[in-house]
Each structure stands twice: as structure tokens, then as C-alpha cells.
Amino acid sequence: MSGPEFLVEVAKGLRKDLGLYLFNFDMIRDGEGDGYLVIDMNYFPDYEKLPSYETVMIDFFLNVKKLQELEKMKKKEIDDRWKFDNQKKKDSKAVGFYAIKMGYESTIE
């Protein structure tokens, strides 16, 4: 893979590993092989040279906010599901205890 696709994959990997959203990086080709080396990173680079950077930055921050809200909703859904599953387990234990207390031990699995 080379060209823009390669750079996008490198950027995605750096974003994931470093937890950064705004950054740029410089790369050089490895002189001994077909690889590349990241030689410089800036975690909040200067975007003034980017045409229409104001619009790009606003869109970027809105997208980050949406991603954060989605992550928060996903976490809440997982927490709610965990609470529901634990409550079901507690309820089933209570029913089993009641059945044993009432003398129905043979019907308890």
C-alpha cells in the first residue's frame, strides 16, 4: 500500500495508539528497506496555512463532540444492561431460595 491510503492508515494507527485527534507527523523513507520512519510529530500543529481552516476546525470539533456523546451513550447502555442482568440473577436466586424454603427443592435447577 502506498500513497494517500498508506498515510491514512499510519494516521489512524497513531491516533489510536496515542489517543490524539489533532496532530501532524513527518515521515521519511527507510534507506535500508521499503519501510518508513515517523521522525516528527506535533500534537496541535498550526492550521492557519490550511485553506478554510476555520470551517474545517469547527466541523472537526463538532464531530469529536458527537463521538464523545456516542461513547457516553454506549457506556450507559452497557452499564444498564449489566445492572439488568445482575438484577435478573438476584431475582432468580430469590425465587430459588423461596422454592427451597417452601419445600420444592426437586424443581430447582
CNS distance restraints for C-alpha pairs under 8 A (distance, minus, plus):
assign (resid   1 and name CA) (resid   5 and name CA) 6.92 0.50 0.50
assign (resid   1 and name CA) (resid   6 and name CA) 5.64 0.50 0.50
assign (resid   2 and name CA) (resid   6 and name CA) 4.91 0.50 0.50
assign (resid   2 and name CA) (resid   7 and name CA) 7.69 0.50 0.50
assign (resid   3 and name CA) (resid   7 and name CA) 6.62 0.50 0.50
assign (resid   4 and name CA) (resid   8 and name CA) 6.15 0.50 0.50
assign (resid   5 and name CA) (resid   9 and name CA) 6.27 0.50 0.50
assign (resid   6 and name CA) (resid  10 and name CA) 6.27 0.50 0.50
assign (resid   7 and name CA) (resid  11 and name CA) 6.08 0.50 0.50
assign (resid   8 and name CA) (resid  12 and name CA) 6.11 0.50 0.50
assign (resid   9 and name CA) (resid  13 and name CA) 6.18 0.50 0.50
assign (resid  10 and name CA) (resid  14 and name CA) 6.20 0.50 0.50
assign (resid  11 and name CA) (resid  15 and name CA) 6.01 0.50 0.50
assign (resid  12 and name CA) (resid  16 and name CA) 6.12 0.50 0.50
assign (resid  13 and name CA) (resid  17 and name CA) 6.03 0.50 0.50
assign (resid  14 and name CA) (resid  18 and name CA) 5.69 0.50 0.50
assign (resid  14 and name CA) (resid  19 and name CA) 7.72 0.50 0.50
assign (resid  14 and name CA) (resid  20 and name CA) 7.68 0.50 0.50
assign (resid  15 and name CA) (resid  19 and name CA) 5.28 0.50 0.50
assign (resid  15 and name CA) (resid  20 and name CA) 5.05 0.50 0.50
assign (resid  15 and name CA) (resid  21 and name CA) 6.14 0.50 0.50
assign (resid  16 and name CA) (resid  20 and name CA) 7.38 0.50 0.50
assign (resid  20 and name CA) (resid  43 and name CA) 7.15 0.50 0.50
assign (resid  22 and name CA) (resid  43 and name CA) 5.98 0.50 0.50
assign (resid  22 and name CA) (resid  44 and name CA) 5.57 0.50 0.50
assign (resid  22 and name CA) (resid  45 and name CA) 7.45 0.50 0.50
assign (resid  23 and name CA) (resid  41 and name CA) 6.89 0.50 0.50
assign (resid  23 and name CA) (resid  42 and name CA) 5.35 0.50 0.50
assign (resid  23 and name CA) (resid  43 and name CA) 4.22 0.50 0.50
assign (resid  23 and name CA) (resid  44 and name CA) 5.30 0.50 0.50
assign (resid  23 and name CA) (resid  45 and name CA) 6.04 0.50 0.50
assign (resid  24 and name CA) (resid  41 and name CA) 5.71 0.50 0.50
assign (resid  24 and name CA) (resid  42 and name CA) 5.39 0.50 0.50
assign (resid  24 and name CA) (resid  43 and name CA) 6.71 0.50 0.50
assign (resid  24 and name CA) (resid  44 and name CA) 7.69 0.50 0.50
assign (resid  24 and name CA) (resid  45 and name CA) 6.46 0.50 0.50
assign (resid  25 and name CA) (resid  38 and name CA) 6.75 0.50 0.50
assign (resid  25 and name CA) (resid  39 and name CA) 7.46 0.50 0.50
assign (resid  25 and name CA) (resid  40 and name CA) 5.41 0.50 0.50
assign (resid  25 and name CA) (resid  41 and name CA) 4.28 0.50 0.50
assign (resid  25 and name CA) (resid  42 and name CA) 6.35 0.50 0.50
assign (resid  26 and name CA) (resid  38 and name CA) 5.77 0.50 0.50
assign (resid  26 and name CA) (resid  39 and name CA) 5.70 0.50 0.50
assign (resid  26 and name CA) (resid  40 and name CA) 5.08 0.50 0.50
assign (resid  26 and name CA) (resid  41 and name CA) 6.52 0.50 0.50
assign (resid  27 and name CA) (resid  36 and name CA) 6.40 0.50 0.50
assign (resid  27 and name CA) (resid  37 and name CA) 5.33 0.50 0.50
assign (resid  27 and name CA) (resid  38 and name CA) 4.38 0.50 0.50
assign (resid  27 and name CA) (resid  39 and name CA) 5.59 0.50 0.50
assign (resid  27 and name CA) (resid  40 and name CA) 7.25 0.50 0.50
assign (resid  28 and name CA) (resid  36 and name CA) 5.57 0.50 0.50
assign (resid  28 and name CA) (resid  37 and name CA) 5.37 0.50 0.50
assign (resid  28 and name CA) (resid  38 and name CA) 6.68 0.50 0.50
assign (resid  28 and name CA) (resid  39 and name CA) 7.05 0.50 0.50
assign (resid  29 and name CA) (resid  34 and name CA) 7.24 0.50 0.50
assign (resid  29 and name CA) (resid  35 and name CA) 6.10 0.50 0.50
assign (resid  29 and name CA) (resid  36 and name CA) 4.33 0.50 0.50
assign (resid  29 and name CA) (resid  37 and name CA) 6.24 0.50 0.50
assign (resid  30 and name CA) (resid  34 and name CA) 6.38 0.50 0.50
assign (resid  30 and name CA) (resid  35 and name CA) 5.14 0.50 0.50
assign (resid  30 and name CA) (resid  36 and name CA) 4.97 0.50 0.50
assign (resid  30 and name CA) (resid  37 and name CA) 6.21 0.50 0.50
assign (resid  47 and name CA) (resid  53 and name CA) 6.30 0.50 0.50
assign (resid  48 and name CA) (resid  53 and name CA) 6.37 0.50 0.50
assign (resid  49 and name CA) (resid  53 and name CA) 7.68 0.50 0.50
assign (resid  52 and name CA) (resid  56 and name CA) 6.52 0.50 0.50
assign (resid  53 and name CA) (resid  57 and name CA) 5.92 0.50 0.50
assign (resid  54 and name CA) (resid  58 and name CA) 6.18 0.50 0.50
assign (resid  55 and name CA) (resid  59 and name CA) 6.14 0.50 0.50
assign (resid  56 and name CA) (resid  60 and name CA) 6.05 0.50 0.50
assign (resid  57 and name CA) (resid  61 and name CA) 6.15 0.50 0.50
assign (resid  58 and name CA) (resid  62 and name CA) 6.18 0.50 0.50
assign (resid  59 and name CA) (resid  63 and name CA) 6.15 0.50 0.50
assign (resid  60 and name CA) (resid  64 and name CA) 6.25 0.50 0.50
assign (resid  61 and name CA) (resid  65 and name CA) 6.18 0.50 0.50
assign (resid  62 and name CA) (resid  66 and name CA) 6.26 0.50 0.50
assign (resid  63 and name CA) (resid  67 and name CA) 6.18 0.50 0.50
assign (resid  64 and name CA) (resid  68 and name CA) 6.19 0.50 0.50
assign (resid  65 and name CA) (resid  69 and name CA) 6.24 0.50 0.50
assign (resid  66 and name CA) (resid  70 and name CA) 6.17 0.50 0.50
assign (resid  67 and name CA) (resid  71 and name CA) 6.15 0.50 0.50
assign (resid  68 and name CA) (resid  72 and name CA) 6.15 0.50 0.50
assign (resid  69 and name CA) (resid  73 and name CA) 6.18 0.50 0.50
assign (resid  70 and name CA) (resid  74 and name CA) 6.07 0.50 0.50
assign (resid  71 and name CA) (resid  75 and name CA) 6.09 0.50 0.50
assign (resid  72 and name CA) (resid  76 and name CA) 6.18 0.50 0.50
assign (resid  73 and name CA) (resid  77 and name CA) 6.13 0.50 0.50
assign (resid  74 and name CA) (resid  78 and name CA) 6.24 0.50 0.50
assign (resid  75 and name CA) (resid  79 and name CA) 6.10 0.50 0.50
assign (resid  76 and name CA) (resid  80 and name CA) 5.97 0.50 0.50
assign (resid  77 and name CA) (resid  81 and name CA) 6.08 0.50 0.50
assign (resid  78 and name CA) (resid  82 and name CA) 6.11 0.50 0.50
assign (resid  79 and name CA) (resid  83 and name CA) 6.20 0.50 0.50
assign (resid  80 and name CA) (resid  84 and name CA) 6.11 0.50 0.50
assign (resid  81 and name CA) (resid  85 and name CA) 6.09 0.50 0.50
assign (resid  82 and name CA) (resid  86 and name CA) 6.13 0.50 0.50
assign (resid  83 and name CA) (resid  87 and name CA) 6.06 0.50 0.50
assign (resid  84 and name CA) (resid  88 and name CA) 6.18 0.50 0.50
assign (resid  85 and name CA) (resid  89 and name CA) 6.32 0.50 0.50
assign (resid  86 and name CA) (resid  90 and name CA) 6.23 0.50 0.50
assign (resid  87 and name CA) (resid  91 and name CA) 6.04 0.50 0.50
assign (resid  88 and name CA) (resid  92 and name CA) 6.06 0.50 0.50
assign (resid  89 and name CA) (resid  93 and name CA) 6.17 0.50 0.50
assign (resid  90 and name CA) (resid  94 and name CA) 6.19 0.50 0.50
assign (resid  91 and name CA) (resid  95 and name CA) 6.25 0.50 0.50
assign (resid  92 and name CA) (resid  96 and name CA) 6.13 0.50 0.50
assign (resid  93 and name CA) (resid  97 and name CA) 6.06 0.50 0.50
assign (resid  94 and name CA) (resid  98 and name CA) 6.17 0.50 0.50
assign (resid  95 and name CA) (resid  99 and name CA) 6.17 0.50 0.50
assign (resid  96 and name CA) (resid 100 and name CA) 6.26 0.50 0.50
assign (resid  96 and name CA) (resid 108 and name CA) 6.37 0.50 0.50
assign (resid  97 and name CA) (resid 101 and name CA) 6.11 0.50 0.50
assign (resid  98 and name CA) (resid 102 and name CA) 6.14 0.50 0.50
assign (resid  99 and name CA) (resid 103 and name CA) 6.34 0.50 0.50
assign (resid  99 and name CA) (resid 104 and name CA) 5.16 0.50 0.50
assign (resid  99 and name CA) (resid 105 and name CA) 6.54 0.50 0.50
assign (resid  99 and name CA) (resid 108 and name CA) 7.39 0.50 0.50
assign (resid 100 and name CA) (resid 104 and name CA) 5.27 0.50 0.50
assign (resid 100 and name CA) (resid 105 and name CA) 4.78 0.50 0.50
assign (resid 100 and name CA) (resid 108 and name CA) 7.59 0.50 0.50
assign (resid 104 and name CA) (resid 108 and name CA) 7.21 0.50 0.50
